[in-house]
Amino acid sequence: MIHLLLIAILSVAGCASSGNANVKNQALIDQIQMGKSTKNDVRRLLGEPNSVSRTSSQVANPADPKQMLTLVEWWSYIHASSQTDAATFIPLVGGLVGSTTHESTQFTAGFDQKGIVQHITSGSYKGKSGLLNSQ
């Protein structure tokens, strides 16, 4: 009976994700071009943003760094996931030998008054947590 319970526990791994998985697709991200892509282009490629911020910010023009551009809207996309390995669910020792892998990817586009992308930021993170397995 205990062997069956152990097999059942080891065959289970927990995972969860949230956000917009399109942001993980580099082929889609690569199609967004500063100075050319519009809000409609970004929406078509990535879908609705996770958050929208409206504020006036000054950034250097990539084509002419001496010239400043005013950005009035920022769209942010994020996807986060975590996966807990099966060892975490072993009674008594799971907290010591188990671990969880965390990943997140983000993309933000800044638009000028005409709705043109003038600034892009992106990044990703991957890490592992657990008493014996942290990174």
N, CA, C and O of each residue as an XYZ file, in Angstrom:
540
protein
N       0.817     -1.194      0.000
C       0.000      0.000      0.000
C       0.870      1.271      0.000
O       0.588      2.234     -0.713
N       1.918      1.245      0.809
C       2.790      2.406      0.876
C       3.513      2.594     -0.457
O       3.733      3.726     -0.885
N       3.879      1.503     -1.111
C       4.533      1.603     -2.417
C       3.622      2.262     -3.438
O       4.077      3.081     -4.237
N       2.349      1.919     -3.422
C       1.401      2.543     -4.353
C       1.249      4.030     -4.074
O       1.158      4.837     -4.999
N       1.223      4.390     -2.797
C       1.120      5.797     -2.427
C       2.354      6.563     -2.890
O       2.239      7.669     -3.418
N       3.521      5.985     -2.695
C       4.760      6.642     -3.121
C       4.803      6.804     -4.639
O       5.213      7.855     -5.131
N       4.390      5.792     -5.382
C       4.350      5.882     -6.843
C       3.376      6.970     -7.284
O       3.664      7.738     -8.201
N       2.232      7.027     -6.630
C       1.244      8.062     -6.977
C       1.794      9.454     -6.711
O       1.593     10.361     -7.518
N       2.475      9.634     -5.605
C       3.036     10.944     -5.265
C       4.137     11.331     -6.249
O       4.195     12.481     -6.684
N       5.006     10.394     -6.605
C       6.106     10.694     -7.512
C       5.654     10.955     -8.943
O       6.371     11.590     -9.716
N       4.484     10.474     -9.291
C       4.003     10.701    -10.656
C       3.301     12.045    -10.802
O       2.901     12.418    -11.904
N       3.152     12.762     -9.721
C       2.471     14.062     -9.748
C       3.509     15.174     -9.691
O       4.417     15.146     -8.861
N       3.372     16.126    -10.558
C       4.182     17.342    -10.484
C       3.216     18.494    -10.671
O       2.323     18.427    -11.516
N       3.384     19.544     -9.897
C       2.472     20.677     -9.982
C       3.016     21.762    -10.871
O       4.207     22.073    -10.834
N       2.133     22.347    -11.682
C       2.550     23.475    -12.494
C       1.405     24.471    -12.588
O       0.230     24.117    -12.496
N       1.783     25.710    -12.771
C       0.802     26.788    -12.908
C       1.399     27.857    -13.802
O       2.611     28.067    -13.813
N       0.537     28.532    -14.554
C       1.008     29.647    -15.376
C      -0.085     30.696    -15.458
O      -1.268     30.413    -15.269
N       0.346     31.914    -15.746
C      -0.613     33.002    -15.907
C      -0.036     34.033    -16.861
O       1.170     34.072    -17.107
N      -0.908     34.854    -17.384
C      -0.470     35.914    -18.279
C      -0.657     35.543    -19.732
O      -1.460     34.672    -20.067
N       0.088     36.207    -20.588
C      -0.046     36.080    -22.029
C       1.134     35.283    -22.588
O       2.254     35.790    -22.645
N       0.885     34.043    -22.998
C       1.961     33.172    -23.493
C       2.560     33.671    -24.803
O       3.670     33.266    -25.150
N       1.862     34.543    -25.550
C       2.412     35.074    -26.801
C       3.724     35.813    -26.581
O       4.560     35.868    -27.482
N       3.912     36.376    -25.406
C       5.117     37.158    -25.135
C       6.369     36.270    -25.128
O       7.485     36.780    -25.219
N       6.194     34.961    -25.021
C       7.323     34.030    -25.057
C       7.736     33.683    -26.487
O       8.778     33.060    -26.692
N       6.943     34.074    -27.467
C       7.205     33.736    -28.872
C       8.086     34.827    -29.501
O       7.589     35.882    -29.894
N       9.380     34.564    -29.590
C      10.325     35.566    -30.087
C      10.037     35.956    -31.533
O      10.309     37.090    -31.927
N       9.491     35.040    -32.330
C       9.157     35.362    -33.720
C       8.098     36.461    -33.786
O       8.136     37.304    -34.682
N       7.158     36.458    -32.847
C       6.148     37.524    -32.795
C       6.774     38.839    -32.329
O       6.519     39.893    -32.910
N       7.587     38.772    -31.286
C       8.239     39.965    -30.734
C       9.110     40.623    -31.805
O       9.139     41.849    -31.912
N       9.816     39.821    -32.590
C      10.714     40.351    -33.615
C       9.982     41.130    -34.707
O      10.600     41.928    -35.411
N       8.695     40.913    -34.855
C       7.916     41.629    -35.868
C       7.544     43.049    -35.438
O       7.114     43.854    -36.263
N       7.708     43.356    -34.160
C       7.381     44.688    -33.647
C       8.601     45.590    -33.832
O       9.673     45.320    -33.290
N       8.422     46.660    -34.602
C       9.539     47.534    -34.961
C       9.321     48.940    -34.412
O       8.259     49.539    -34.578
N      10.359     49.445    -33.755
C      10.303     50.820    -33.254
C      10.227     51.781    -34.433
O      10.935     51.623    -35.427
N       9.363     52.770    -34.306
C       9.212     53.777    -35.343
C       8.274     53.368    -36.463
O       7.964     54.189    -37.327
N       7.810     52.120    -36.476
C       6.941     51.640    -37.552
C       5.663     50.975    -37.036
O       4.571     51.283    -37.513
N       5.792     50.078    -36.078
C       4.635     49.319    -35.621
C       3.649     50.204    -34.869
O       4.040     51.131    -34.161
N       2.366     49.902    -35.035
C       1.293     50.665    -34.384
C       0.677     49.841    -33.253
O       1.002     48.669    -33.063
N      -0.215     50.484    -32.514
C      -0.954     49.767    -31.473
C      -1.696     48.576    -32.068
O      -1.714     47.493    -31.482
N      -2.307     48.779    -33.235
C      -3.034     47.679    -33.880
C      -2.105     46.528    -34.242
O      -2.487     45.364    -34.119
N      -0.883     46.840    -34.688
C       0.093     45.790    -35.008
C       0.436     44.970    -33.764
O       0.451     43.740    -33.804
N       0.707     45.661    -32.673
C       1.080     44.982    -31.426
C      -0.091     44.138    -30.931
O       0.099     42.990    -30.529
N      -1.284     44.692    -30.956
C      -2.470     43.955    -30.514
C      -2.698     42.715    -31.389
O      -3.046     41.652    -30.876
N      -2.506     42.848    -32.692
C      -2.679     41.724    -33.611
C      -1.675     40.612    -33.304
O      -2.024     39.433    -33.350
N      -0.436     40.980    -32.992
C       0.614     39.999    -32.740
C       0.539     39.371    -31.352
O       0.707     38.160    -31.205
N       0.290     40.190    -30.341
C       0.378     39.705    -28.961
C      -0.956     39.625    -28.227
O      -1.034     39.028    -27.153
N      -2.001     40.216    -28.789
C      -3.278     40.236    -28.083
C      -3.369     41.446    -27.163
O      -2.576     42.382    -27.259
N      -4.346     41.405    -26.277
C      -4.540     42.510    -25.337
C      -3.420     42.521    -24.296
O      -3.007     41.462    -23.823
N      -2.928     43.707    -23.934
C      -1.865     43.782    -22.925
C      -2.383     43.403    -21.540
O      -3.579     43.499    -21.262
N      -1.464     42.970    -20.679
C      -1.817     42.685    -19.295
C      -2.079     43.973    -18.530
O      -2.891     43.997    -17.605
N      -1.390     45.045    -18.914
C      -1.638     46.338    -18.267
C      -1.330     47.469    -19.245
O      -0.489     47.343    -20.135
N      -2.038     48.569    -19.048
C      -1.845     49.780    -19.854
C      -1.608     50.929    -18.889
O      -2.334     51.096    -17.909
N      -0.581     51.718    -19.180
C      -0.259     52.878    -18.359
C      -0.210     54.106    -19.258
O       0.402     54.079    -20.326
N      -0.849     55.167    -18.827
C      -0.828     56.413    -19.600
C      -0.113     57.477    -18.775
O      -0.568     57.884    -17.706
N       1.027     57.909    -19.315
C       1.831     58.926    -18.657
C       2.735     59.546    -19.706
O       3.060     58.901    -20.703
N       3.132     60.748    -19.504
C       4.012     61.413    -20.454
C       5.458     61.219    -20.009
O       5.842     61.625    -18.912
N       6.264     60.584    -20.886
C       7.668     60.319    -20.590
C       8.517     60.729    -21.779
O       8.077     60.662    -22.927
N       9.726     61.148    -21.494
C      10.677     61.523    -22.537
C      11.717     60.420    -22.680
O      12.294     59.970    -21.690
N      11.957     59.983    -23.931
C      13.020     59.015    -24.214
C      13.795     59.497    -25.433
O      13.266     60.235    -26.265
N      15.026     59.083    -25.530
C      15.848     59.453    -26.690
C      15.338     58.743    -27.934
O      14.950     57.576    -27.883
N      15.343     59.450    -29.034
C      14.942     58.894    -30.318
C      16.045     57.938    -30.780
O      17.198     58.354    -30.899
N      15.720     56.665    -31.045
C      16.769     55.733    -31.480
C      17.434     56.153    -32.791
O      18.609     55.858    -33.007
N      16.700     56.834    -33.661
C      17.253     57.277    -34.942
C      18.168     58.491    -34.775
O      19.101     58.683    -35.555
N      17.894     59.314    -33.747
C      18.691     60.514    -33.483
C      18.716     60.745    -31.974
O      17.842     61.434    -31.448
N      19.702     60.182    -31.267
C      19.740     60.252    -29.805
C      19.720     61.675    -29.222
O      19.428     61.847    -28.038
N      20.026     62.688    -30.032
C      19.974     64.069    -29.537
C      18.538     64.564    -29.459
O      18.258     65.542    -28.765
N      17.632     63.907    -30.157
C      16.222     64.300    -30.177
C      15.450     63.450    -29.166
O      15.665     62.241    -29.072
N      14.558     64.081    -28.416
C      13.740     63.380    -27.439
C      12.350     63.133    -28.014
O      11.809     63.961    -28.747
N      11.785     61.980    -27.670
C      10.420     61.644    -28.055
C       9.543     61.626    -26.810
O       9.994     61.252    -25.727
N       8.302     62.027    -26.969
C       7.348     61.967    -25.858
C       6.486     60.729    -26.031
O       5.799     60.567    -27.040
N       6.532     59.860    -25.031
C       5.697     58.659    -25.026
C       4.526     58.900    -24.091
O       4.689     59.438    -22.996
N       3.350     58.499    -24.533
C       2.153     58.791    -23.745
C       1.431     57.538    -23.262
O       0.531     57.627    -22.427
N       1.813     56.378    -23.774
C       1.135     55.148    -23.364
C       2.115     53.982    -23.394
O       2.944     53.866    -24.297
N       2.002     53.123    -22.387
C       2.865     51.950    -22.263
C       1.987     50.717    -22.141
O       1.075     50.678    -21.315
N       2.262     49.701    -22.967
C       1.565     48.423    -22.876
C       2.541     47.385    -22.357
O       3.647     47.240    -22.877
N       2.125     46.669    -21.335
C       2.975     45.638    -20.747
C       2.325     44.269    -20.887
O       1.128     44.088    -20.664
N       3.162     43.321    -21.264
C       2.761     41.925    -21.394
C       3.663     41.102    -20.491
O       4.863     41.362    -20.401
N       3.096     40.122    -19.829
C       3.903     39.247    -18.979
C       3.328     37.846    -19.013
O       2.117     37.650    -19.118
N       4.214     36.887    -18.922
C       3.821     35.492    -18.748
C       4.700     34.923    -17.649
O       5.922     35.071    -17.685
N       4.084     34.275    -16.675
C       4.822     33.672    -15.569
C       4.362     32.236    -15.390
O       3.183     31.921    -15.551
N       5.303     31.377    -15.056
C       4.952     29.983    -14.798
C       5.845     29.426    -13.705
O       6.955     29.904    -13.472
N       5.337     28.423    -13.057
C       6.138     27.707    -12.066
C       5.798     26.230    -12.161
O       4.662     25.848    -12.443
N       6.800     25.420    -11.920
C       6.612     23.975    -11.962
C       7.302     23.378    -10.748
O       8.499     23.567    -10.534
N       6.528     22.660     -9.969
C       7.039     22.011     -8.775
C       7.315     20.556     -9.097
O       6.450     19.855     -9.621
N       8.521     20.100     -8.783
C       8.841     18.709     -9.123
C       8.165     17.749     -8.148
O       7.756     18.134     -7.053
N       8.060     16.506     -8.566
C       7.321     15.498     -7.812
C       7.930     15.230     -6.442
O       7.201     14.890     -5.510
N       9.233     15.373     -6.296
C       9.882     15.089     -5.017
C       9.349     15.985     -3.903
O       9.406     15.611     -2.731
N       8.843     17.140     -4.246
C       8.305     18.071     -3.253
C       7.125     17.463     -2.501
O       6.862     17.824     -1.353
N       6.419     16.546     -3.145
C       5.213     15.979     -2.551
C       5.479     14.726     -1.715
O       4.530     14.111     -1.228
N       6.735     14.334     -1.538
C       7.055     13.178     -0.708
C       6.874     13.583      0.753
O       7.470     14.561      1.203
N       6.062     12.842      1.489
C       5.840     13.191      2.901
C       7.151     13.232      3.684
O       8.051     12.422      3.463
N       7.234     14.165      4.576
C       8.341     14.388      5.508
C       9.604     14.959      4.871
O      10.187     15.877      5.448
N      10.052     14.484      3.743
C      11.303     14.963      3.157
C      11.092     15.872      1.951
O      12.057     16.451      1.452
N       9.879     16.010      1.477
C       9.607     16.810      0.284
C      10.114     18.238      0.384
O      10.606     18.796     -0.597
N       9.996     18.833      1.570
C      10.469     20.195      1.761
C      11.976     20.324      1.637
O      12.484     21.403      1.330
N      12.685     19.249      1.868
C      14.146     19.262      1.765
C      14.642     18.941      0.363
O      15.568     19.590     -0.125
N      14.047     17.958     -0.290
C      14.579     17.484     -1.567
C      13.841     18.040     -2.777
O      14.353     17.967     -3.894
N      12.666     18.586     -2.578
C      11.882     19.104     -3.694
C      12.314     20.496     -4.109
O      13.070     21.167     -3.406
N      11.819     20.918     -5.268
C      12.137     22.255     -5.755
C      11.045     22.739     -6.701
O      10.218     21.963     -7.180
N      11.066     24.016     -6.950
C      10.136     24.635     -7.893
C      10.944     25.495     -8.854
O      11.808     26.267     -8.440
N      10.650     25.350    -10.144
C      11.277     26.158    -11.176
C      10.328     27.293    -11.535
O       9.150     27.064    -11.807
N      10.843     28.509    -11.533
C      10.052     29.701    -11.840
C      10.568     30.320    -13.130
O      11.778     30.409    -13.340
N       9.655     30.749    -13.992
C      10.032     31.449    -15.217
C       9.086     32.619    -15.424
O       7.890     32.522    -15.149
N       9.629     33.717    -15.906
C       8.766     34.833    -16.300
C       9.390     35.535    -17.504
O      10.610     35.619    -17.640
N       8.517     36.031    -18.365
C       8.930     36.766    -19.557
C       8.086     38.016    -19.624
O       6.875     37.955    -19.408
N       8.700     39.156    -19.920
C       7.945     40.405    -20.007
C       8.341     41.164    -21.258
O       9.462     41.052    -21.756
N       7.386     41.938    -21.749
C       7.597     42.793    -22.916
C       6.777     44.058    -22.704
O       5.606     43.985    -22.334
N       7.387     45.215    -22.937
C       6.689     46.490    -22.806
C       6.969     47.329    -24.042
O       8.108     47.433    -24.498
N       5.908     47.926    -24.574
C       6.033     48.830    -25.722
C       5.551     50.206    -25.302
O       4.496     50.343    -24.682
N       6.334     51.229    -25.644
C       5.952     52.619    -25.390
C       5.520     53.273    -26.689
O       6.218     53.181    -27.699
N       4.359     53.941    -26.664
C       3.786     54.556    -27.866
C       3.810     56.075    -27.774
O       3.629     56.652    -26.701
N       4.037     56.714    -28.922
C       3.945     58.175    -28.982
C       2.487     58.601    -29.167
O       1.574     57.776    -29.137
N       2.291     59.917    -29.360
C       0.933     60.462    -29.495
C       0.195     59.909    -30.712
O      -1.036     59.902    -30.733
N       0.924     59.449    -31.721
C       0.312     58.906    -32.936
C       0.033     57.407    -32.831
O      -0.499     56.812    -33.767
N       0.392     56.787    -31.690
C       0.172     55.356    -31.522
C       1.236     54.493    -32.172
O       0.985     53.333    -32.498
N       2.434     55.055    -32.364
C       3.553     54.336    -32.972
C       4.511     53.883    -31.864
O       4.805     54.641    -30.939
N       4.991     52.642    -31.969
C       5.964     52.126    -31.000
C       7.263     52.918    -31.148
O       7.841     52.993    -32.232
N       7.710     53.506    -30.038
C       8.967     54.253    -30.051
C       9.972     53.722    -29.024
O      11.124     54.156    -28.991
N       9.530     52.786    -28.194
C      10.427     52.240    -27.171
C       9.973     50.817    -26.837
O       8.777     50.547    -26.729
N      10.933     49.924    -26.679
C      10.644     48.528    -26.343
C      11.583     48.096    -25.223
O      12.778     48.391    -25.251
N      11.034     47.402    -24.250
C      11.859     46.728    -23.245
C      11.355     45.296    -23.133
O      10.160     45.034    -23.271
N      12.262     44.392    -22.887
C      11.865     43.002    -22.703
C      12.891     42.320    -21.822
O      14.018     42.789    -21.665
N      12.478     41.212    -21.255
C      13.392     40.456    -20.415
C      12.762     39.142    -19.991
O      11.565     38.908    -20.164
N      13.600     38.304    -19.437
C      13.113     37.027    -18.938
C      13.925     36.628    -17.717
O      15.040     37.099    -17.496
N      13.329     35.749    -16.941
C      13.946     35.274    -15.711
C      13.641     33.788    -15.588
O      12.535     33.346    -15.898
N      14.624     33.024    -15.137
C      14.404     31.614    -14.825
C      15.212     31.298    -13.583
O      16.403     31.601    -13.506
N      14.559     30.694    -12.622
C      15.249     30.335    -11.401
C      14.620     29.117    -10.751
O      13.538     28.671    -11.131
N      15.317     28.598     -9.774
C      14.864     27.396     -9.085
C      14.954     27.647     -7.596
O      15.932     28.220     -7.115
N      13.940     27.221     -6.868
C      13.964     27.385     -5.418
C      13.724     26.043     -4.746
O      13.097     25.146     -5.309
N      14.224     25.934     -3.564
C      14.124     24.722     -2.758
C      15.314     24.704     -1.817
O      16.354     25.285     -2.128
N      15.183     24.063     -0.699
C      16.255     24.078      0.293
C      17.588     23.571     -0.247
O      18.632     24.165      0.022
N      17.558     22.485     -1.001
C      18.807     21.913     -1.516
C      19.045     22.230     -2.985
O      20.079     21.855     -3.537
N      18.112     22.909     -3.620
C      18.186     23.108     -5.071
C      18.060     24.556     -5.511
O      17.696     24.795     -6.662
N      18.338     25.524     -4.669
C      18.089     26.904     -5.068
C      19.176     27.407     -6.019
O      20.340     27.014     -5.944
N      18.733     28.310     -6.933
C      19.634     28.949     -7.902
C      19.462     30.443     -7.813
O      20.122     31.185     -8.540
